[in-house]
């Protein structure tokens, strides 16, 4: 995954600082995805990023928690932008259309951003790390179920969705996408377009007004 200096522009950094910061975040994402959370050290990140010293990491992020906050924020923003771009043209008030787009796009994301997916899995499995970012669990929950649950609740109030538990359906959707991710990791030849389409069909029927 390519992290660009532009993504750091809002921090008021110089071009050199923004470039170095982006390199560190990109290297951390790649290292977590390939080596796993536990094996991701400042030394490995330094080597992958081509830095002269691990002090550059500490300079930009102070500690592991600060670095992981930046990594998770970058991955979540990448996913959010991906979902938004692929939902262009759908009326924000079209709850059913947006639910379908969310499901199909979430599955497509597995193919297009495999490193991001692996990082989310690794961070989710280590939310109790005492050196990690304390808000990781909260942010992951919001990403996995929060948005969908709010959409389902709003659609239910509008009479678009049937008598469902928005919380249960949102969790079921997240677990269904996780299941596809695991299947795809085991067999990269899976037709993700079909999986996304059929998952969307399934939850469209499950949330329909009876």
N, C-alpha and C positions, 0 to 999 in steps of 0.2 A: 504494500500500500504506500502510495506516494503522499507524504505530508509536505505541503508547500509553505514557504515563508509567509505568503499572503494570509494563511490561516492564523498567523500570530500577530497580524498587523494591529489589531485593536489593543494590544498590550503596550503600544508606544515604544517599541524596540527599534534599534537601528537595523539596517538591512543585514548586517553581519550577525547581530544577535538573533534576529528572527530566523535567519538561515540555520544557524547552529541549533537553536531551539527546535526547529522543525526536523532537523537531522536526528536529534536525540529522540524525539517522540516517534519518528518513523522507525528508527533502529530498535526502540523498545517494543513497539508493536510487533515487528518481525521476530524479535528474539523470544517474546512470550509465545507467539504463535508456533514457533519451531522448537523451542527448548522447553517450554512450559513455564509456569509462574515461578516455581521453586528454584529453577536453574537460571533465572534471569537476574544477573548481577550487574552492578555498575561496570565491572571489568568487561563483561561480555558486550554490554551496550557500547562501551567505549570502542571496543575492537570493531564492532559492526558499523558504527557511525564514522569510524576513521578519525577519532579524536586523539589529541595528544595526551590527554590526562582525564581521569575521572573527575577531577576538580571542576571541569567545565559543566559536568552534569549537576554537581552540587551548587555551582554558581547560579544556574538557571532554575533549579527546582528545589534547592535546599536539602531535601531528603526524599526517601522512597515514596512517602505519602504524596508529596507534591508532584512528583513525576507521574504516579499512577492516576492522580486526579486529572492531569493534563491528557494522559493517554485515554482514559475513559471518556472524557469530554470530547476528544477528537473523534473517537470511534462512534459515539452516540450521535454527534453532529453529522458525521459521514452517512450514517444510516438514516437519520432524519431527512437529510437533503436528498438522498436516493429515493426514499419513499415519496417525498414531495414532488420531485421531478417526474416520477413515473405515474403520479396521480393528476398531472396537469390536465385540465379540461373537464374534470369531474366537479360538478357543483358541490361546494362544501356542505350544502343541506341535503345532499343525496346520501343518506346514511347507508343504505344497502350497497350503493355503488362504491362508496368509500371503504366499506368493510371488505368487499370483494377485492378492491385494488390493494388494500393493506395486506391481505392474505397472499395474493399472487406475487406482490412485490417483495414481501418478507421472504418468500421461498426463493425468488430470483436473486435476492441479496446473498443467499448462501453460495451461489455460484460465482457472482461477480466480486464479492469481497470476502474470500475465505479466511484471510488473516484476521479481519475484524471479527468474524464469527468465532474463531478460535480464541481470540483475546477475551471476548465476552464470556465464553465458557470457562476459561481459566480464572478470570476475575471472580466470576460467580461462585466458583468452587473454593475461593480463598478469601471470602469476605471477612473472616475472623482473624486474618493476619494482623498482629498487633502493630506492625510497621506499615501497614497499608493505609489507604485513605478511608476514614471512618464513614463517609457517606456513600461508599461503593454499593452497598446492599440496597440502600434507599433509591439510588439512581437507577440501578438495574431493574428493580421492581417497577419503578415508574415507566421505564422504557418497555419492559416486557408486557405489562398489563394495564398500566395507568391510562394511557391514551385510549386504548380500545374499550376499556371499561366505561370511560366517560362518554364515548360515542354511543355505546350500547344503551347506557342509561338515558341519554338524550333522545335516542331513537325510540326507546320504550315510552318515554313521556309523550312523544309526538304520535304514537300509535303506529310507527313504522315496524317495530319489532314486537313480537308476541310476549306472552307472560313468561319471561326468562329471568334468571338471576344473572345480571350483568357481570358480577364478580366471578361466578362459576364459568360462564362462557368465555370471558377474557382469559382466565387461567387455562381453560381447555384449548383455546387458540394458541396460547404461548407454548403449551406442552405439545400440541400437534406440530408446530413449526420446529420445536426441538427434536421431535421424532424424525422429521424429514432430514434435519441436519445430521443426525446420527446415521441415518440410512445412506445419505449422500457421502458422508465421510468414509463409509465402508464400501460404497460402490459409486464412484464418480460418473458412471455411465447412466445413472438414473435420469429419466426425463423430468426435469424439474418444472418445465412448463405445464406438463400434465398434472404433476403433483399439486402445483399451485392452483390450477383450474379446478381440480376435483375437491381440494380442501375448501375453496371458495364456494363451490356448489353445496358441499356438505353443510357448512355453517350458514349458508343462505337458507337452506331448508330448516335447519335447527332453530333459527331465530324468526322464522316466518309467523305471521299472525294466523292463528288457527280459526 
